[in-house]
C-alpha cells in the first residue's frame, strides 16, 4: 500500500544503492588518486593492495561483461610485457629462470609486473566508474559543476575509449570467423589474428570519436547558450569528498616531485 507521501509525489520512491549517491567528480578523483598511488611506488605489496581495493569496489557495486572483456584484453597485454621485459629490459642482470634455454631476468619481470599492476588499477577503477554512472549523468553533472562542454567530452571519450575498442575488436573477430580466417585454437593463432588488426583498430576507434564529436557540434551541443539539463539526483558529502580527494592528489604529486628532485 502506498504511503501518503508516495501518493502525493505520484511515483514510488526508489531506494538508491551506495554507489548511486556518490557523484561522478568524486569517482573521477578516486580514479586519479588510485592511479597516482600506483605510480608513486614500485612496491608490489602496495600495488596488490590497490588492485584488491578496486576489485572489491567492483564486486560490491555492479559487474559488467565489458569490464571482464577489458580485463582479458589487459591481461593479454600484461603477458606480452612480461615476456618482452623479462628478456630485453635494459637493466636485466639476475637470471630468475630459463625455459628451453631462454633466460628470463628478475629485474625485467619485476618491472613488467609493476607496469601490469598499474594497468590493472586503471582498468578496475575505470570499470567501477563506467558501470556505476551513465554517460548522460556524468556529462550533466560535470557541466553543472562548471566544466566546459569540450572538456566534458574529452573526459568521457578517454573513459569510454577502451570499451569502444573492445566492441570493434569483437566485430573484427566475428568477421574473421565468418570468413574462416580466425580459428583461434591456440595462443599463437590468437596472436596472429590480433596483432595485424591493432593499428586499424586504434584508427577506427579514434575515427568514431571524431565522427561523434562532429555530429554533436552540428547539433549545437557546444553552443554557449545551450540549456544544461539539471540533475535530479541528490549526492552525499560531495564537497567534503572533493576537498579530501583533491588534497590527497596534491600531496601525492608533491611527494613524487620531491622524491625525483632528491633522487630517492
N, C-alpha and C positions, 0 to 999 in steps of 0.2 A: 504494500500500500504506500502511495506517495505521501511524503510529508508536506506540510503547508508551504514550506519554503520552495520545495521542488515544484509544487503545483503553480506557485506564483511565477517562478522563473520559466516554466513551460518546458523544461527538459531535465532529465535525471542528472544528478551531479556525478561526474566521472572521477574516480579516485586516481590521482596521478602516481606513477611509480617514482622511485627515488631519483632516477636519472633524468626524469622529465621536469624536475623543479630546479635543475642546475642549468644556468643559462649558457648559450654557445660560447661566449667570450671566456667564461671560466674553463670550459672544456679545452678551448684553444690554448689558453695559458697553461693548463695542465700538461698538454702535449709538449709545449715549449719547455717547461721545467723538467719533464721527464727526459726529453732529448738532451738538454743542457747537462743534466746529471750524468747521463750516459756518456757524453763526450768529455766530461770533466775528469774522468778517471779511467785507468786501464785495469782496475781491479775487477776480476771476473766474478767475485762474490757479489759485488755491488751490481754488476750487470745482471746476474741471475736474480737478485732481489727485485730489480726494476721490471724484469720480464715477468716475475711471479705476480707483482702488483698489477701490472697491465692485464695479465691473463685472468686474474680474479675479477677485475672490473668487467671484463667481457663475459665471464661465466655468470656473474650476478646481475647482468643487465639484459642483453639480448644478443643471442648468437645469430650469425648470418652465414649463409653458404658463400657469399662473396668474400668474407673475411678468411674462411678456410682456404678458398682458392688462392687468395693473395698470399697467405702463409705458405701454401705449397709452392707457389712461384718463387717466393723469397728463399725458401729452404733450398730450392734448386740452385739459385744464385750463390747462396752461402756455401754449399758443397763445392761449387766451382771455385769460389775464393779460397777455400781450404786447400784444394789441390794446387792451385797456382801459387799461392803464397807459401805453402809448405815446401814447394820445390824451388821457387825462384825469388823469394824475398831477399832483398839486398843485405840484410843483417843476419842471415842464416849462418849459424856456427855449430850448433849442437844437434847431432843426428838423433832423432827420437825413435824412429823405427824405419824398416825397409820392407818394401813389397816388390817381389820379383826383381830384386836388385836396384830398385828405385828408392832413394833415400828421402824421407820427409823430415824436415828440421823443426825443432821445438819453437824457435823464435818466430818462424813464419806461421806456424799453426796457431800460436797464441795470438799473434797479430790478427790473423784472419778470424779467429773465434771472437775477438773483441769487436771487430767490424761487424761480424754476423749478429752479435748480441745487440749492437746499436741499431742495425736494420730491423731486428725483431721488435725492439722497443718502439720504434717509429711506426711500424706496421700495426702492432697491437693497440697502441694508444690512438692512432688514426682510425683503426677499425672501431674502437669504442665510440669515437666521435661520430663516425658515419652511421652506425646502426642505432644510435640514440637520439639523433637530431636529423630532421629533414632539411633538404636544401632550401626550401621556402622559409622555414623557421630561422635557419642560420642567416640567410640574406636579409630578412626583415629585421631581425634583432640587431645585426651589425650596422645596418643603415640607420636604425633608430638611435644607435649609440654614437652616431656622428661620422662614421666612415663613409667615404665617397662610394658611389656605385662601382666604379672601376676597381677600387681596392677590394671591395667585397667580391667582385667577380674573379679577380686574381686568386684570392684566398680559396674560394670554392673550387676553382679549376685545379689548384695544387692538391687539395684534399681528395678530389674525386678522379684524378688522372689515372691512378693505379687500377681501380675497378673498371674504368673505361678501357684500359689496355687489356685487362683480363677478358672482357666481353669480346673485344676484337680478336684476341687470341683464340677464343673458343670458336668464333666464326671461321677463322682460317683453318683450324684443325678439323672442323666439320666438313669444310670444302675439300680438304685433303683426303679425308676418309671416303667421301663420296666418289672422288676420282681414283681411289685405291692407292694413293701415294703416301699414306700415313698409317702404317701398321702399328707402330709403337709397341712392339712386343718386348723390346729390351731397352736398357738405358741408352745404349749407343744410338739406337734408332730414334729415340726421343730427342737426343741431342741433335741428330742430323735433321730432324724435322723442325726444331725450334730455332736453331742458330741462323739459318738463311732468312728467316722472316722477322728477325728482331728489328733491323733498321726500318723496313717497310711498316712494321707495327708501330714504332715510335712516330714515324712521319704521319701515318694515318690518324693516330690519336691526336697529335698536335693540329692536324688539318681540321679535325672535327671540332676542336676547341675554338679555332679561328672562325669556323663557319657559324658556330653558336654565338660567338661574340658579334659577328656582323649582323646576324638576324636580330639579336637583341637591340643593337644600335638602331636598326631600321624601324623597330617597333617603338623607339623613343624611350627605352629604359634608362638611357644616360642623360635624359633631359633634366635640367636643374629644377624645373617647375613641376616635375612629376610628383604625385602624392604617394608617399610611402605608406604601405599598409601597416597598421598598428597591430601589435601582438596582444592577444587576449590572455596569454598565459602569465601566471604570477610566479616569479622566480625567488628563491630564498637566499639570503645572505650574499647577494650579488656583489655589492660594493666591498664588503669585508673580504670576500674571496679574491676579488680583483686586486685589491691592495696587497694582500698576503702573497699571492702567486707572482705578482709583478715584482714585489720586493725580493722574493726568492730568486727570480730570474736575474735581477740586477746583481745580487750577491754572487751568484754562480758565474756570471760574466766577469765581474770584477775579480773574483778569485782566480779564474782561468787566466786573465790578463796578468795578474800579479805573479802567478807561477811561471808564466812564459818569460816575463821580464827578469825574474830571479833564476831562471834556468832550472827550475825544480821539475 
